[in-house]
Each structure stands twice: as structure tokens, then as C-alpha cells.
Amino acid sequence: MNHLAFTVEDIALAIHHFKQKGIHFTSGEPKPTLEGGRMILFYGPDRELLQLVDRVKS
């Protein structure tokens, strides 16, 4: 398994929430997804790679 992804409604709000909990992300800003959404990666407590994804709203 490469990573585990979680879909969020508002990536900026989710990033803010996790930063307040002490989470450090692998990049300073969300990156674009192939589908036009945005995503950001971070490591879980056992060094598993986790991803937050804000999908394109239709």
C-alpha cells in the first residue's frame, strides 16, 4: 500500500485543524490532483503515508 486517502469538504479547514493538533505536512501548500482537486500528504503515528483530498465540486 502506498498511502491511505481521506476525502475532505474543505482542505484549508482540514489543514488548519490538523496543524492545531501538531501534524506536519510534507509540503507547505496543497498540490493539484489529476482530476482538478487539491491534496496534501502527511505521516501518521506509525509513519504510514496519509493524504487529505478535496475533490472537484460539481
Biopython code that builds the backbone (N, CA, C, O; Angstrom):
import numpy as np
from Bio.PDB.StructureBuilder import StructureBuilder

atoms = [
    (1, "MET", "N", (0.849, -1.171, 0.000)),
    (1, "MET", "CA", (0.000, 0.000, 0.000)),
    (1, "MET", "C", (0.897, 1.237, 0.000)),
    (1, "MET", "O", (1.834, 1.345, 0.791)),
    (2, "ASN", "N", (0.593, 2.145, -0.887)),
    (2, "ASN", "CA", (1.358, 3.388, -0.980)),
    (2, "ASN", "C", (0.905, 4.387, 0.081)),
    (2, "ASN", "O", (1.728, 4.914, 0.829)),
    (3, "HIS", "N", (-0.392, 4.645, 0.146)),
    (3, "HIS", "CA", (-0.923, 5.598, 1.114)),
    (3, "HIS", "C", (-2.417, 5.368, 1.305)),
    (3, "HIS", "O", (-3.043, 4.605, 0.569)),
    (4, "LEU", "N", (-2.972, 6.037, 2.300)),
    (4, "LEU", "CA", (-4.400, 5.991, 2.580)),
    (4, "LEU", "C", (-4.930, 7.409, 2.437)),
    (4, "LEU", "O", (-4.384, 8.336, 3.035)),
    (5, "ALA", "N", (-5.995, 7.589, 1.645)),
    (5, "ALA", "CA", (-6.534, 8.924, 1.371)),
    (5, "ALA", "C", (-7.872, 9.129, 2.066)),
    (5, "ALA", "O", (-8.681, 8.208, 2.179)),
    (6, "PHE", "N", (-8.086, 10.345, 2.524)),
    (6, "PHE", "CA", (-9.345, 10.750, 3.146)),
    (6, "PHE", "C", (-9.883, 11.957, 2.389)),
    (6, "PHE", "O", (-9.172, 12.945, 2.208)),
    (7, "THR", "N", (-11.129, 11.883, 1.949)),
    (7, "THR", "CA", (-11.772, 12.999, 1.268)),
    (7, "THR", "C", (-12.289, 13.990, 2.298)),
    (7, "THR", "O", (-12.917, 13.600, 3.282)),
    (8, "VAL", "N", (-12.025, 15.273, 2.072)),
    (8, "VAL", "CA", (-12.498, 16.340, 2.957)),
    (8, "VAL", "C", (-13.302, 17.341, 2.139)),
    (8, "VAL", "O", (-13.103, 17.469, 0.931)),
    (9, "GLU", "N", (-14.197, 18.040, 2.793)),
    (9, "GLU", "CA", (-15.026, 19.046, 2.119)),
    (9, "GLU", "C", (-14.270, 20.353, 1.890)),
    (9, "GLU", "O", (-14.475, 21.021, 0.876)),
    (10, "ASP", "N", (-13.400, 20.717, 2.826)),
    (10, "ASP", "CA", (-12.668, 21.988, 2.756)),
    (10, "ASP", "C", (-11.237, 21.713, 3.203)),
    (10, "ASP", "O", (-10.975, 21.585, 4.399)),
    (11, "ILE", "N", (-10.317, 21.623, 2.258)),
    (11, "ILE", "CA", (-8.951, 21.233, 2.593)),
    (11, "ILE", "C", (-8.258, 22.273, 3.462)),
    (11, "ILE", "O", (-7.460, 21.911, 4.327)),
    (12, "ALA", "N", (-8.542, 23.556, 3.254)),
    (12, "ALA", "CA", (-7.910, 24.600, 4.075)),
    (12, "ALA", "C", (-8.331, 24.445, 5.537)),
    (12, "ALA", "O", (-7.501, 24.563, 6.439)),
    (13, "LEU", "N", (-9.593, 24.185, 5.768)),
    (13, "LEU", "CA", (-10.102, 23.984, 7.122)),
    (13, "LEU", "C", (-9.510, 22.715, 7.735)),
    (13, "LEU", "O", (-9.139, 22.709, 8.909)),
    (14, "ALA", "N", (-9.421, 21.649, 6.954)),
    (14, "ALA", "CA", (-8.845, 20.390, 7.447)),
    (14, "ALA", "C", (-7.370, 20.575, 7.797)),
    (14, "ALA", "O", (-6.922, 20.089, 8.836)),
    (15, "ILE", "N", (-6.613, 21.264, 6.952)),
    (15, "ILE", "CA", (-5.194, 21.514, 7.226)),
    (15, "ILE", "C", (-5.044, 22.311, 8.515)),
    (15, "ILE", "O", (-4.204, 21.985, 9.354)),
    (16, "HIS", "N", (-5.848, 23.344, 8.676)),
    (16, "HIS", "CA", (-5.805, 24.164, 9.891)),
    (16, "HIS", "C", (-6.075, 23.301, 11.122)),
    (16, "HIS", "O", (-5.366, 23.404, 12.123)),
    (17, "HIS", "N", (-7.091, 22.458, 11.049)),
    (17, "HIS", "CA", (-7.452, 21.572, 12.161)),
    (17, "HIS", "C", (-6.287, 20.659, 12.531)),
    (17, "HIS", "O", (-5.929, 20.551, 13.704)),
    (18, "PHE", "N", (-5.695, 20.001, 11.535)),
    (18, "PHE", "CA", (-4.612, 19.064, 11.812)),
    (18, "PHE", "C", (-3.339, 19.774, 12.287)),
    (18, "PHE", "O", (-2.607, 19.231, 13.114)),
    (19, "LYS", "N", (-3.069, 20.972, 11.780)),
    (19, "LYS", "CA", (-1.903, 21.725, 12.258)),
    (19, "LYS", "C", (-2.057, 22.078, 13.734)),
    (19, "LYS", "O", (-1.080, 22.052, 14.483)),
    (20, "GLN", "N", (-3.282, 22.409, 14.156)),
    (20, "GLN", "CA", (-3.535, 22.692, 15.565)),
    (20, "GLN", "C", (-3.290, 21.465, 16.435)),
    (20, "GLN", "O", (-3.000, 21.598, 17.624)),
    (21, "LYS", "N", (-3.403, 20.273, 15.855)),
    (21, "LYS", "CA", (-3.154, 19.014, 16.570)),
    (21, "LYS", "C", (-1.682, 18.606, 16.508)),
    (21, "LYS", "O", (-1.308, 17.565, 17.048)),
    (22, "GLY", "N", (-0.841, 19.421, 15.850)),
    (22, "GLY", "CA", (0.585, 19.144, 15.790)),
    (22, "GLY", "C", (1.035, 18.343, 14.579)),
    (22, "GLY", "O", (2.172, 17.873, 14.539)),
    (23, "ILE", "N", (0.162, 18.180, 13.592)),
    (23, "ILE", "CA", (0.518, 17.441, 12.381)),
    (23, "ILE", "C", (1.392, 18.321, 11.488)),
    (23, "ILE", "O", (1.112, 19.504, 11.297)),
    (24, "HIS", "N", (2.450, 17.727, 10.946)),
    (24, "HIS", "CA", (3.331, 18.406, 9.993)),
    (24, "HIS", "C", (3.114, 17.780, 8.627)),
    (24, "HIS", "O", (3.182, 16.560, 8.484)),
    (25, "PHE", "N", (2.856, 18.597, 7.633)),
    (25, "PHE", "CA", (2.594, 18.133, 6.277)),
    (25, "PHE", "C", (3.886, 18.065, 5.478)),
    (25, "PHE", "O", (4.862, 18.735, 5.814)),
    (26, "THR", "N", (3.896, 17.260, 4.422)),
    (26, "THR", "CA", (5.101, 17.078, 3.615)),
    (26, "THR", "C", (5.369, 18.270, 2.704)),
    (26, "THR", "O", (6.469, 18.404, 2.168)),
    (27, "SER", "N", (4.379, 19.132, 2.525)),
    (27, "SER", "CA", (4.556, 20.351, 1.726)),
    (27, "SER", "C", (3.840, 21.495, 2.428)),
    (27, "SER", "O", (2.982, 21.278, 3.284)),
    (28, "GLY", "N", (4.201, 22.706, 2.055)),
    (28, "GLY", "CA", (3.610, 23.875, 2.686)),
    (28, "GLY", "C", (2.209, 24.201, 2.200)),
    (28, "GLY", "O", (1.443, 24.864, 2.899)),
    (29, "GLU", "N", (1.872, 23.737, 1.007)),
    (29, "GLU", "CA", (0.583, 24.045, 0.392)),
    (29, "GLU", "C", (0.011, 22.790, -0.265)),
    (29, "GLU", "O", (0.761, 21.892, -0.647)),
    (30, "PRO", "N", (-1.318, 22.727, -0.397)),
    (30, "PRO", "CA", (-1.912, 21.605, -1.137)),
    (30, "PRO", "C", (-1.456, 21.614, -2.597)),
    (30, "PRO", "O", (-1.199, 22.672, -3.172)),
    (31, "LYS", "N", (-1.364, 20.449, -3.171)),
    (31, "LYS", "CA", (-0.964, 20.272, -4.574)),
    (31, "LYS", "C", (-2.202, 19.906, -5.397)),
    (31, "LYS", "O", (-3.145, 19.326, -4.859)),
    (32, "PRO", "N", (-2.214, 20.236, -6.694)),
    (32, "PRO", "CA", (-3.351, 19.855, -7.535)),
    (32, "PRO", "C", (-3.388, 18.344, -7.776)),
    (32, "PRO", "O", (-2.350, 17.688, -7.861)),
    (33, "THR", "N", (-4.603, 17.810, -7.884)),
    (33, "THR", "CA", (-4.780, 16.406, -8.251)),
    (33, "THR", "C", (-4.986, 16.321, -9.757)),
    (33, "THR", "O", (-5.214, 17.335, -10.416)),
    (34, "LEU", "N", (-4.908, 15.127, -10.292)),
    (34, "LEU", "CA", (-5.120, 14.929, -11.728)),
    (34, "LEU", "C", (-6.534, 15.308, -12.150)),
    (34, "LEU", "O", (-6.760, 15.697, -13.296)),
    (35, "GLU", "N", (-7.491, 15.195, -11.220)),
    (35, "GLU", "CA", (-8.896, 15.493, -11.532)),
    (35, "GLU", "C", (-9.241, 16.966, -11.335)),
    (35, "GLU", "O", (-10.372, 17.371, -11.607)),
    (36, "GLY", "N", (-8.288, 17.777, -10.866)),
    (36, "GLY", "CA", (-8.545, 19.200, -10.675)),
    (36, "GLY", "C", (-8.812, 19.606, -9.243)),
    (36, "GLY", "O", (-9.034, 20.786, -8.972)),
    (37, "GLY", "N", (-8.797, 18.668, -8.326)),
    (37, "GLY", "CA", (-8.969, 18.980, -6.913)),
    (37, "GLY", "C", (-7.638, 19.373, -6.292)),
    (37, "GLY", "O", (-6.704, 19.766, -6.991)),
    (38, "ARG", "N", (-7.564, 19.263, -4.963)),
    (38, "ARG", "CA", (-6.322, 19.568, -4.255)),
    (38, "ARG", "C", (-6.060, 18.488, -3.215)),
    (38, "ARG", "O", (-6.995, 17.885, -2.687)),
    (39, "MET", "N", (-4.776, 18.244, -2.920)),
    (39, "MET", "CA", (-4.424, 17.229, -1.934)),
    (39, "MET", "C", (-3.153, 17.634, -1.204)),
    (39, "MET", "O", (-2.368, 18.456, -1.677)),
    (40, "ILE", "N", (-2.975, 17.020, -0.018)),
    (40, "ILE", "CA", (-1.769, 17.235, 0.777)),
    (40, "ILE", "C", (-1.470, 15.946, 1.533)),
    (40, "ILE", "O", (-2.383, 15.213, 1.912)),
    (41, "LEU", "N", (-0.192, 15.676, 1.748)),
    (41, "LEU", "CA", (0.246, 14.438, 2.396)),
    (41, "LEU", "C", (0.844, 14.720, 3.770)),
    (41, "LEU", "O", (1.380, 15.798, 4.028)),
    (42, "PHE", "N", (0.737, 13.713, 4.650)),
    (42, "PHE", "CA", (1.385, 13.761, 5.962)),
    (42, "PHE", "C", (1.576, 12.336, 6.451)),
    (42, "PHE", "O", (1.003, 11.398, 5.897)),
    (43, "TYR", "N", (2.379, 12.181, 7.486)),
    (43, "TYR", "CA", (2.656, 10.857, 8.024)),
    (43, "TYR", "C", (1.862, 10.629, 9.304)),
    (43, "TYR", "O", (1.745, 11.517, 10.148)),
    (44, "GLY", "N", (1.316, 9.417, 9.430)),
    (44, "GLY", "CA", (0.597, 9.016, 10.621)),
    (44, "GLY", "C", (1.542, 8.604, 11.735)),
    (44, "GLY", "O", (2.759, 8.700, 11.581)),
    (45, "PRO", "N", (1.000, 8.145, 12.857)),
    (45, "PRO", "CA", (1.819, 7.819, 14.028)),
    (45, "PRO", "C", (2.803, 6.667, 13.802)),
    (45, "PRO", "O", (3.822, 6.589, 14.489)),
    (46, "ASP", "N", (2.521, 5.796, 12.875)),
    (46, "ASP", "CA", (3.418, 4.680, 12.564)),
    (46, "ASP", "C", (4.163, 4.898, 11.255)),
    (46, "ASP", "O", (4.610, 3.944, 10.617)),
    (47, "ARG", "N", (4.294, 6.182, 10.853)),
    (47, "ARG", "CA", (4.981, 6.583, 9.621)),
    (47, "ARG", "C", (4.264, 6.112, 8.355)),
    (47, "ARG", "O", (4.875, 6.032, 7.289)),
    (48, "GLU", "N", (2.961, 5.800, 8.468)),
    (48, "GLU", "CA", (2.180, 5.484, 7.282)),
    (48, "GLU", "C", (1.853, 6.794, 6.571)),
    (48, "GLU", "O", (1.591, 7.809, 7.217)),
    (49, "LEU", "N", (1.870, 6.767, 5.249)),
    (49, "LEU", "CA", (1.613, 7.960, 4.455)),
    (49, "LEU", "C", (0.101, 8.160, 4.324)),
    (49, "LEU", "O", (-0.619, 7.267, 3.876)),
    (50, "LEU", "N", (-0.363, 9.342, 4.721)),
    (50, "LEU", "CA", (-1.786, 9.679, 4.681)),
    (50, "LEU", "C", (-1.987, 10.894, 3.785)),
    (50, "LEU", "O", (-1.096, 11.730, 3.633)),
    (51, "GLN", "N", (-3.176, 10.974, 3.196)),
    (51, "GLN", "CA", (-3.472, 12.043, 2.244)),
    (51, "GLN", "C", (-4.853, 12.612, 2.526)),
    (51, "GLN", "O", (-5.806, 11.870, 2.767)),
    (52, "LEU", "N", (-4.950, 13.936, 2.495)),
    (52, "LEU", "CA", (-6.246, 14.623, 2.508)),
    (52, "LEU", "C", (-6.525, 15.068, 1.085)),
    (52, "LEU", "O", (-5.657, 15.646, 0.431)),
    (53, "VAL", "N", (-7.732, 14.804, 0.602)),
    (53, "VAL", "CA", (-8.104, 15.154, -0.770)),
    (53, "VAL", "C", (-9.392, 15.971, -0.753)),
    (53, "VAL", "O", (-10.388, 15.576, -0.147)),
    (54, "ASP", "N", (-9.353, 17.105, -1.424)),
    (54, "ASP", "CA", (-10.537, 17.935, -1.639)),
    (54, "ASP", "C", (-10.872, 17.793, -3.116)),
    (54, "ASP", "O", (-10.201, 18.370, -3.971)),
    (55, "ARG", "N", (-11.902, 17.030, -3.406)),
    (55, "ARG", "CA", (-12.255, 16.716, -4.794)),
    (55, "ARG", "C", (-12.954, 17.904, -5.451)),
    (55, "ARG", "O", (-13.456, 18.800, -4.773)),
    (56, "VAL", "N", (-12.975, 17.892, -6.773)),
    (56, "VAL", "CA", (-13.646, 18.935, -7.546)),
    (56, "VAL", "C", (-15.142, 18.902, -7.227)),
    (56, "VAL", "O", (-15.778, 17.849, -7.251)),
    (57, "LYS", "N", (-15.679, 20.080, -6.931)),
    (57, "LYS", "CA", (-17.118, 20.191, -6.657)),
    (57, "LYS", "C", (-17.861, 20.268, -7.983)),
    (57, "LYS", "O", (-17.468, 21.024, -8.872)),
    (58, "SER", "N", (-18.933, 19.490, -8.122)),
    (58, "SER", "CA", (-19.698, 19.541, -9.383)),
    (58, "SER", "C", (-21.011, 20.242, -9.216)),
    (58, "SER", "O", (-21.770, 20.369, -10.177)),
]
sb = StructureBuilder()
sb.init_structure("model")
sb.init_model(0)
sb.init_chain("A")
sb.init_seg("    ")
for serial, (resi, resn, name, xyz) in enumerate(atoms, 1):
    if name == "N":
        sb.init_residue(resn, " ", resi, " ")
    sb.init_atom(name, np.array(xyz, "f"), 0.0, 1.0, " ", f" {name:<3s}", serial, name[0])
structure = sb.get_structure()
